[in-house]
């Protein structure tokens, strides 16, 4: 067994945490009480996979300034069944009214209408464990479910297509199809993420409905528009790529924005509200905040 350790300052830990979630790292976080240090650990069965993840994280984090730089290393662990210990910490969970996320080693007594998504942490990019992902799943359930109509809110535009900008493991794409969307277009800048997303979509029986592409967000222009779009991406990308993101949303369509901290959310939301979007919901956990927006228009 091998462990990947990432050490950083507390000020950098929030951004590191979301970056780790976006690449599917099932990590344990340790905060040193007496010093400005936060340590993240992820466990692997082979040296090759641990080293590959380390290289991936080096690439993801190298764009940041000096104060946000991290120490990244791989160490071999002996004399302990780390895999079984790791499995003991990951369990099936109901994320929203209908959405359930579970690992392959646990069963789930599905109720009528349940949308059960099977994702194994450590085998995928993005596990559904992070608040940003879970908030998008809740928003999606709200938009695609009957809750809007029961609450007397004007029903959404026909949501037959979904665009996943920064798809990671494909978990949002899988949920969209299982909740009734007929076609999904998904992108991620990381080719490995796209490969894993394809595997997860096939595993969950939705592969034929999801089209994935490895592409930078800036290169996705000309897609057309979609009645539902998700951008679970870091705040600076939501700012920099606002033209591309907003152009993908059909008039009257919904946009889910995640990946912003409580500190960043108000500014990011204001930018999108200034581009013709109305905020209809937002939710936070004290550290992260996500928003559901609707584009004004017919």
C-alpha positions in Angstrom: 0.0 0.0 0.0 1.2 3.5 -0.9 0.1 6.9 0.5 0.2 10.2 -1.4 0.7 13.1 1.0 0.0 16.8 0.2 1.0 19.4 2.8 0.0 23.0 2.5 -0.8 26.1 4.6 -4.3 26.6 6.1 -4.9 29.5 3.7 -4.3 27.2 0.7 -6.2 24.2 2.1 -9.6 25.3 0.9 -8.5 25.5 -2.7 -6.4 22.3 -2.4 -9.4 20.5 -1.0 -11.7 21.3 -3.9 -9.0 20.5 -6.4 -8.6 17.1 -4.8 -12.3 16.5 -5.0 -12.5 17.5 -8.6 -9.9 14.9 -9.5 -11.6 12.3 -7.4 -9.2 12.0 -4.5 -10.8 10.1 -1.6 -8.6 11.8 1.1 -8.2 12.1 4.8 -7.5 15.6 6.1 -5.3 16.3 9.1 -4.9 19.8 10.6 -1.9 20.3 12.7 -3.0 22.1 15.9 0.2 23.9 16.7 1.4 25.0 13.3 0.1 26.4 10.0 0.0 23.1 8.2 -2.8 20.9 6.7 -2.0 17.4 5.4 -4.1 15.4 2.9 -3.6 11.7 2.4 -4.9 9.3 -0.3 -4.1 5.6 -0.4 -3.2 3.5 -3.4 -2.6 -0.2 -4.0 0.4 0.4 -6.4 3.3 2.7 -6.6 2.4 3.5 -10.2 -1.1 4.8 -9.4 0.2 6.8 -6.5 3.0 8.4 -8.5 0.5 9.1 -11.4 -1.8 10.9 -8.9 1.2 12.9 -7.5 2.1 14.0 -11.0 -1.5 15.0 -11.7 -1.7 17.1 -8.6 1.7 18.7 -9.4 0.1 19.8 -12.7 -3.1 21.0 -11.1 -1.5 23.0 -8.4 1.5 24.5 -10.3 -0.6 27.5 -11.5 -0.9 28.9 -8.0 1.2 31.6 -6.4 4.1 30.9 -4.1 2.1 31.1 -0.9 -0.2 28.4 -2.1 2.5 25.9 -3.2 2.3 22.4 -1.7 4.7 19.7 -0.7 3.7 16.5 -2.5 5.2 13.0 -1.9 4.5 9.3 -2.1 5.5 6.8 0.7 5.1 3.0 0.9 3.0 1.8 3.9 3.5 -1.7 5.4 1.8 -4.1 7.9 -1.7 -2.8 7.7 -4.7 -3.6 5.5 -5.3 0.0 4.5 -7.8 -0.8 1.7 -10.2 -2.4 4.2 -9.7 0.5 6.6 -10.4 2.9 3.8 -13.6 1.0 2.8 -14.9 1.2 6.4 -15.0 5.0 6.1 -17.0 5.2 2.8 -20.7 4.4 2.9 -23.9 4.7 0.7 -25.7 8.0 1.3 -28.9 9.7 0.2 -27.8 13.0 -1.2 -31.2 14.4 -2.1 -34.9 13.4 -2.2 -34.2 10.9 -5.0 -30.4 10.7 -5.5 -28.3 8.1 -3.7 -24.6 7.7 -4.1 -23.0 4.3 -3.1 -19.8 2.4 -3.5 -19.9 -1.0 -5.2 -19.2 -3.0 -2.0 -22.4 -1.7 -0.3 -26.0 -2.6 -1.2 -29.0 -0.1 -1.1 -32.6 -0.9 -0.6 -33.9 1.4 -3.4 -37.3 3.0 -3.0 -39.6 3.8 -5.9 -38.2 6.7 -7.8 -34.7 6.5 -6.3 -31.8 7.4 -8.6 -28.9 5.2 -7.4 -25.4 6.1 -8.7 -22.5 3.7 -8.1 -19.1 5.3 -7.8 -16.1 3.8 -6.1 -13.9 6.4 -4.4 -10.3 5.9 -5.4 -11.3 4.4 -8.8 -12.8 7.7 -10.2 -12.4 11.4 -10.5 -15.0 13.0 -8.2 -16.8 10.8 -5.7 -19.9 12.8 -4.8 -18.6 13.2 -1.2 -17.7 16.9 -1.5 -20.3 19.5 -0.7 -20.0 21.2 -4.2 -20.9 17.9 -6.0 -23.7 17.1 -3.5 -25.2 20.6 -3.9 -25.3 20.2 -7.7 -27.0 16.8 -7.3 -29.7 18.5 -5.0 -30.2 21.3 -7.5 -30.6 18.9 -10.3 -33.1 16.8 -8.4 -35.0 20.0 -7.7 -35.0 21.1 -11.4 -35.8 17.7 -12.9 -38.2 16.5 -10.2 -41.8 17.3 -9.5 -40.9 19.5 -6.5 -41.0 22.7 -8.6 -44.5 22.1 -9.8 -45.7 21.1 -6.4 -44.4 24.3 -4.9 -46.3 26.3 -7.5 -43.2 27.6 -9.2 -43.4 28.0 -12.9 -42.3 24.7 -14.4 -38.9 24.6 -16.0 -38.3 24.6 -19.7 -38.3 21.1 -21.2 -35.1 19.7 -19.8 -34.2 17.0 -22.3 -30.5 17.9 -22.6 -27.8 18.6 -20.0 -24.3 20.1 -20.4 -21.7 19.2 -17.8 -18.8 21.7 -17.9 -16.0 20.0 -15.9 -17.5 16.5 -15.7 -14.9 14.8 -13.5 -16.1 11.3 -12.7 -19.3 11.9 -14.7 -21.4 11.7 -11.6 -23.6 14.7 -12.6 -24.0 13.3 -16.1 -25.1 9.9 -14.7 -27.6 11.5 -12.3 -29.1 13.7 -15.1 -29.8 10.6 -17.3 -31.2 8.6 -14.4 -33.4 11.6 -13.5 -34.9 11.8 -17.0 -32.6 13.7 -19.3 -32.3 12.0 -22.7 -28.9 13.4 -23.8 -25.8 14.8 -22.0 -22.8 16.6 -23.4 -19.9 16.5 -21.0 -16.4 18.1 -21.0 -13.3 18.0 -18.9 -9.9 19.4 -19.5 -8.3 16.2 -18.2 -8.3 13.3 -20.7 -8.0 10.8 -17.8 -11.1 12.2 -16.2 -13.0 11.8 -19.5 -11.9 8.2 -19.7 -13.0 7.5 -16.1 -16.3 9.3 -16.8 -16.9 7.0 -19.8 -16.3 4.0 -17.6 -18.6 5.2 -14.8 -21.4 6.0 -17.3 -21.1 2.5 -18.8 -21.1 1.0 -15.3 -24.3 2.8 -14.5 -26.0 1.9 -17.7 -26.1 5.4 -19.2 -23.2 5.4 -21.6 -25.2 5.7 -24.8 -26.8 8.9 -23.5 -23.6 10.7 -22.5 -21.1 12.2 -25.0 -17.8 13.2 -23.4 -14.9 15.2 -24.8 -11.5 16.2 -23.4 -11.4 19.9 -23.9 -10.6 23.2 -22.2 -13.7 25.2 -21.4 -12.6 28.0 -23.7 -12.7 25.5 -26.6 -16.4 24.5 -26.1 -17.9 27.5 -27.8 -20.4 26.9 -30.5 -22.1 24.0 -28.7 -25.5 25.6 -28.9 -27.6 26.0 -25.8 -28.9 23.7 -23.1 -31.9 23.9 -20.7 -29.6 22.7 -17.9 -25.9 23.4 -17.4 -23.6 22.6 -14.5 -20.2 24.4 -13.9 -18.7 22.8 -10.8 -15.4 24.6 -11.3 -13.1 26.8 -9.1 -14.2 30.4 -8.7 -11.4 32.0 -10.8 -12.5 29.8 -13.8 -16.2 30.8 -13.3 -15.0 34.4 -13.6 -12.6 34.0 -16.5 -14.9 31.8 -18.6 -18.2 33.6 -17.9 -18.8 34.2 -21.6 -18.5 30.6 -22.5 -20.5 29.3 -19.6 -23.4 31.8 -20.0 -23.6 31.2 -23.7 -24.3 27.5 -23.1 -27.6 28.2 -21.2 -30.8 28.5 -23.1 -33.2 31.3 -22.4 -35.3 30.2 -19.4 -32.7 27.5 -18.7 -31.0 26.7 -15.4 -27.4 27.0 -14.5 -25.8 25.4 -11.4 -22.6 27.1 -10.2 -20.4 25.4 -7.6 -16.7 25.3 -6.6 -16.9 28.8 -4.9 -16.1 29.4 -1.2 -18.5 31.4 1.0 -16.1 34.3 0.5 -16.1 34.2 -3.3 -19.8 33.3 -3.9 -21.4 36.7 -3.6 -19.0 38.3 -6.2 -19.4 35.3 -8.6 -23.2 35.4 -8.3 -23.3 39.1 -8.9 -21.3 38.6 -12.2 -23.8 36.1 -13.5 -26.8 38.1 -12.3 -25.4 41.0 -14.3 -25.4 38.7 -17.4 -29.2 38.1 -17.3 -29.5 35.4 -14.6 -31.7 35.3 -11.6 -30.6 33.4 -8.5 -33.4 31.1 -7.4 -31.5 29.1 -4.7 -28.2 28.9 -3.0 -26.8 26.7 -0.3 -23.6 26.5 1.8 -21.9 24.4 4.5 -19.9 27.2 6.1 -16.9 26.8 3.8 -18.4 26.3 0.3 -21.5 27.8 -1.3 -23.3 26.8 -4.5 -26.1 28.5 -6.5 -28.9 27.6 -8.8 -29.7 30.3 -11.4 -32.2 30.7 -14.2 -31.5 32.7 -17.3 -34.1 35.4 -18.0 -36.0 35.1 -21.3 -38.7 33.1 -23.0 
